[in-house]
Amino acid sequence: MRGYKSAYIGTVFFVGLGSVIATLAHPDNELLLMAMSHWLLAVLTFPLGFIASAIAFVVLHAGIATPAEATVVATPVFAVLGYIQWYRLLPAFYRTGK
């Protein structure tokens, strides 16, 4: 099970930070790349991932950060929420009471 946890967290960080690196190669498509990465991160961490999406949206909408900066801030939040959801809450919820 430990390998699955590491792979999941690695995938979340790869998607989030990989999209930021991709914007360095294609700066004219920054908003599109960030939108796609936020959508994919929200899918990977559904339903708790929408909390991180809301945080990133507020930071972006308020003009505090660029799309790439908002993604860098939100990626660890996505990873933590996804880990808590998939590896702490759901197993505890579906654990049999023996």
MARKE-959606 format. One record per residue: residue in three letters; x, y, z of N, C-alpha, C, O in turn. Coordinates in pm, whole numbers, plus 50000, padded with zeros to 5 digits. Layout:
// residues N
ALAXYZXYZXYZXYZ
...
// end
This chain:
// residues 98
MET500824988050000500005000050000500865012650000500455022949947
ARG502055011750059502925023450066503325028249927503455040349904
GLY503525019049834503875022949698502775030749629503045039849551
TYR501535027249658500405034549600500335048749653500035058049578
LYS500615050449781500595063849840501655072649776501395084149740
SER502855067149763503945074849702503665078149556503965089149510
ALA503105068549484502775070849343501685081449330501745089849240
TYR500695081149419499625091049414500165105049441499875114249365
ILE500925106549547501495119649581502435124349470502435136149435
GLY503225115249416504125118749306503365123449182503775132849115
THR502245116749153501435120649038500835134549057500815142548963
VAL500365137349177499785150549204500855161449188500605171649125
PHE502025159249244503095169149230503585170149086503945181049041
PHE503625158949014504055159248874503095167448789503525175448705
VAL501805165448810500805173048732500865187848767500865196348678
GLY500915190948895500885204848937502135212548900502055223148839
LEU503285207148936504535214248909505005212448765505725220848711
GLY504585201348703504905199448562504225209648473504785213848372
SER503025213548510502325223748431503005237348446503015245248352
VAL503555240048563504285252648582505535252748495505865262948435
ILE506225241448489507415240448404507035241548256507775247348177
ALA505865236048221505415236948082505125251348042505295254847925
THR504705259648136504445273648102505735281248073505715291448004
LEU506855276348124508125282648091508475280447944509085288947880
ALA508075268947891508325265947750507305272647659507615276447546
HIS506085274047707505005279947627504305290847707503185288747753
PRO504925302447726504305312747810503035318847752502235324547826
ASP502845317747621501635323447562500385315247595499265320247581
ASN500555302747638499425294147673499335291747823498825281447866
GLU499805301147904499875299048048498515296548110498365287148188
LEU497535304448077496215302948138495575289548100494945283148184
LEU495725285347977495165272547934495845260948006495165251748051
LEU497175261248016497885250548085497515249948233497365239048289
MET497385261348296497025261548437495585256848458495305249848555
ALA494685260448367493305255748378493225240548363492485233948436
MET493975235048268493985220548250494585213548370494085203048411
SER495635219048427496245212448543495335213248665495255203648741
HIS494655224448685493725225348797492555215748779492075209948876
TRP492095214148658491005204748633491465190448663490745182848727
LEU492665186848616493175173448640493455171048788493185160148839
LEU493985180948857494215179549001492895178349077492805170849174
ALA491885185649034490575184449099489975170649077489305165349165
VAL490205164748961489715151248934490465141049019489855131849073
LEU491785142549031492575133249111492205133649258492325123549328
THR491765144949305491495146549448490015149049477489675154149583
PHE489135145549383487705147749400487195140349522487615128849541
PRO486365145549603485705158349609486455168749694486165180649683
LEU487395164549778488075174249863488975183749784489325194449834
GLY489345180149663490215188549582489585201849544490295211249508
PHE488285202649553487655215249520487925226049625487775237949597
ILE488335221949744488765231749844490035238649797490145250849806
ALA490995230849748492235236649697491975244849571492605255149550
SER491055240349488490695248149370490105261649409490395271749346
ALA489295261649512488705274249558489775283649613489735295649590
ILE490735278149686491835286349738492615292549623492905304549625
ALA492955284549523493705289549409492895299849331493435309849285
PHE491585297449317490755306849243490685320249315490745330749251
VAL490545320049446490475332549522491775340349510491765352449490
VAL492905333449523494205340049511494375345749371494905356849354
LEU493945338349271494055342949132493095354349102493475364149039
HIS491865353049146490845363149117491135376349189490845387149137
ALA491705375549307492035387649382493255394949325493545406249364
GLY493945388549233495105394749172496365393849256497335400949231
ILE496355385049353497525383349440498605375349369499795377549394
ALA498225366149282499195357349217498825355249071497675357049030
THR499835351248994499615347348855499095333048853499105326448957
PRO498635328148738498165314248734499235304048775498925294248843
ALA500475306348736501545297048773501805297448924502015287048986
GLU501795309148982502005310349126500865304049203501085297649306
ALA499645305749156498495299649222498585284349217498205277649312
THR499095279049107499265264549096500335259549191500175249149254
VAL501435266949202502495263049294501985263049438502355254349517
VAL501145272649473500585273349608499565262149630499525256349738
ALA498765259149531497675249549548498115234949537497435226249591
THR499225232049470499635218149449499865210749580499365199549594
PRO500605216149678500735208849804499395207049878499195197049946
VAL498505216749864497185215549927496405204149860495735196349928
PHE496485203249727495865192049656496435178849705495675169349729
ALA497755178049720498395165549763497955161549903497655149849927
VAL497915170949994497525167950132496045163850138495705153950204
LEU495185171250071493765167850074493485154350009492675146550059
GLY494155151549898493985138549833494475127149920493825116749928
TYR495615129049985496135118750075495185116250191494885104750224
ILE494705126950251493785125450364492515118350321491995109650391
GLN492015122050203490765116250156490935101550122490185093150173
TRP491905098150037492015084549985492665074750082492355062850077
TYR493545079450168494295070150252494015071450402494555063750481
ARG493185080950443492815082150584491295081550604490805073050679
LEU490555090350538489115091050562488345079150506487565072950578
LEU488565075950379487805064950319488115051450381487175043850407
PRO489385047850408489605035150477488995034850616488485024450658
ALA489035045950689488425046250821486905045150812486275039050899
PHE486325050950708484875050450692484395036450655483335032050702
TYR485165029450573484745016250526485365004750605485214993150568
ARG486055007950712486644997450796485544989850866484574995650915
THR485694976850871484694968750939484924969251090486074969551135
GLY483894969251164483984970051309484114956251372483134950751422
LYS485304950651370485524937251428486114938251564486364928051628
// end
